Amino acid sequence: MADVQRADGHGADGQRVARHIPDRREGRAARMLKGWEALLVAVAAAIFLVNSFASPYFLDPWNLSDATFNFTEKAMIAFAMALVIISGEIDLSVASIIALTSTAMGYAVQLGFDTPALVTVGLATGLLCGALNGALVTGLGLPSIVVTIGTMSLFRGLSFIILGDQAFTGYPASFSWFGQGYVWWVFSFEFCLFLLFAVVYGVLLHRTSFGRTIYAIGNNPTAALFSGVRVGRVKFLLFLLTGLMSAVAAICLTARLGSTRPSIALGWELEVVTMVVLGGVNILGGSGTIPGVVLAALIMGMVTFGFGLLNVPGIVMSIFIGLLLITVIALPILYGRLRRRVTH
Amino acid sequence: MRTKPAIALEGISKSFPGVRALSKVSLALHPGSVTALVGENGAGKSTLVKILTGIYQPDEGVIRVDGAPTRFPSASSAARAGVTAIHQETVLFDELSVAENIFLGHAPRIGPGLIDWRKMNADARALLARVGADLDPSIRLRDLGIASKHLVAIARALSIDARVVIMDEPTAALSHKEIHELYELVDRLKADGKAILFISHKFDEIFRIADRYTVFRDGSMVGEGLIAETTQDDLVRLMVGRDIGQVFPKQAVAIGEPVLTVSGYRHPTEFEDINFELRRGEILGFYGLVGAGRSEFMQSLIGITKPSAGAVRLDGEVRVIRSPADAIAAGIVYVPEERGRQGAIIGLPIFQNVTLPSLSRTSRAGFLRLAEEFALARDYTARLDLRAASFDQDVGTLSGGNQQKVVIAKWLATKPKVIILDEPTKGIDIGSKAAVHAFMSELAASGLSVIMVSSEIPEIMGMADRVIVMREGRIAARFERDALSAEGLVRAAAGIREAA
């Protein structure tokens, strides 16, 4: 990180400091305080407090550990989805990729595959689905919202055809560890995987040149192309990533449930997109951070958990998700207007 | 011609930040007469059209309709006064039918909100017949060619009973045959008593259809009169004859060996048969009218569009360039004309804009090094005298001139051998222009080869060592610096033969 150089003299008006241009106008602390993430931290803290007052069971470590399953699988997809949305695209087929991946693994179980083979089948299915999305978007130049609405129906339709009204069960015990195992004390395998991916995606987006090109494409794909960014290749890789992360989520979810039905993860694409947008990613592309998505995942997980403790019915939860999605799209816009008014 | 003008502009001025687009110009358009408006790019013609059609408000001056002072506070008020414009790209609606396009906003009705379709189609057919177009009024506009769309636009002008018709380069996209049909139509409109303002770069058509001419230069009217009493040479002289007010910081540079050789470059629709050499330390100007194929050729050189044939040699070696990434690797960079769309990435900070094509140099194994990025941004923008509050400022908050400096810095940071600047000073203030020109000279002096695409004659004459003029996708002429003349450039670009 470069040194923060302060403009000499009082008042940082453009004219006076024109000759010496500092790297940054504000220090790291000031930038963090003004960010969307600071707001999310405050919201998360508030929900945490409300929950711990509302229910005596909330602060129990094992209860909290159970609650992480509310968001870990969705959050893993949300990391990849954040990258796709920042690049100006969207992938609405993620929940259907889970269904198809889970179905493929369930089919493989019937053929007698062992756990490593099941994981391989799962990841390969996810990558194939992602490759199809990526090829349609970058190869044929179709809008991703249309392509992935199409493949959303296609992938889930395929798993309906394969499964009909039955369910695949009989997953080996070693496979269920991905959804039910604990690495240490209350820390489940899924939660550890969530933390690992948070770091991996945070580094990928914020610390690598690949991450930088994602922002460039999201803000101006034409200028990015003129600047030598291989726009098509980057977008294709991003769709591969959402496919891959959907497969990872499918492995965890299938292992946790112990069975595959065609309705598995129905409607998850909405929750994943909500999580990404709540995390401060601009739905039109160009901006957003992984720490924001991590905080959004924690918030959504805690809210779901809190509702569960208070015995709020599931339909209220989906009303809440809908309202949350609209609010978080409106909020950054209002917040941006307010900030502009304050700074000018 | 002693008729009363249908519309007259008197002492109109209009300024934009940093530019005086029009300075006390006057223009009178008479019924039944075609007035040609000529001038270089940037002479103020489009500003004038926008004032006539109510899109811009003049800072000073009077618009008179039939002698009475009038204001056009909106486009619809200009339309109500009977002024209509037919643009290069006509403003029509592809998804609507021909009849709907003609009558949009004033369709015949059989009741509140209910359109009388039968009458509308019949009226449309009658209007189309008047402009000599045999079109079905019910087909969608998108199914028509550009010439037919022009006819629809003209029928629309007739339907609102326009008295003043402005045609802004109406023949730019038309074929030979269509142009002749357009001429006949103009004659018919003239016979109908319309006052016509005809804007064109093509001298042959001006002399074919116009009765009067008005010449603009740098926002002022510099001459007017009857076409019958002038010659093409006189008009060219009026267009370009200027005092060289601007001083260009051209340095004497020893021109070296050829760096870039382009041979046989062609494209199915945009350009043909482009051959030239670019030498070390040279500034090669590309002049031509808008649409001559210069930008399209430059973009194919860096792999944005694929040429159908042609070869590029760089330092004697054949290079295959399929994408801008290949071009950057080879050492050819292109600073695009459309700064907002193709150049700057609005939304990203200055330093990230500068380092984007050079990320492989400022990163290690794919991981960013911010300190190196800031250093690179500082190094290259300092040479261009960038004015900014900080390097993490969004490039979109800078003025146009400073954005352009960031974009040029971005390309220089890739350490190219050849830099192509497409209209490098278009739309930026005088101070930034001077900085860009000074810098261009330094680049050439430091051994870079520069291609400068420009439509501004003073810039071409002030900066270029050699000039290639393109017209209709082909190289129309080549000039050495000592043989350069403004009139020669204009003639070559417009396709005017030497006076006998």
Interface residues (C-beta under 8 A of the other chain):
Chain A: M1 A2 A7 A12 D13 G14 Q15 V17 A18 I21 P22 D23 R24 R25 R207 T208 S209 F210 G211 R212 T213 Y215 A216 G218 N219 N220 T222 A223 A224 L225 F226 S227 G228 V229 R230 G286 S287
Chain B: I302 I304 S323 P324 A325 A327 I328 Y334 P336 R341 Q342 G343 A344 I345 I346 G347 L348 F351 Q352 L356 P357 L359 S360 S363 G366 F367 L368 L370 A371 F374 R378 T381 L386 R387 A388 A389 S390 F391 D392 Q393 K410 T414
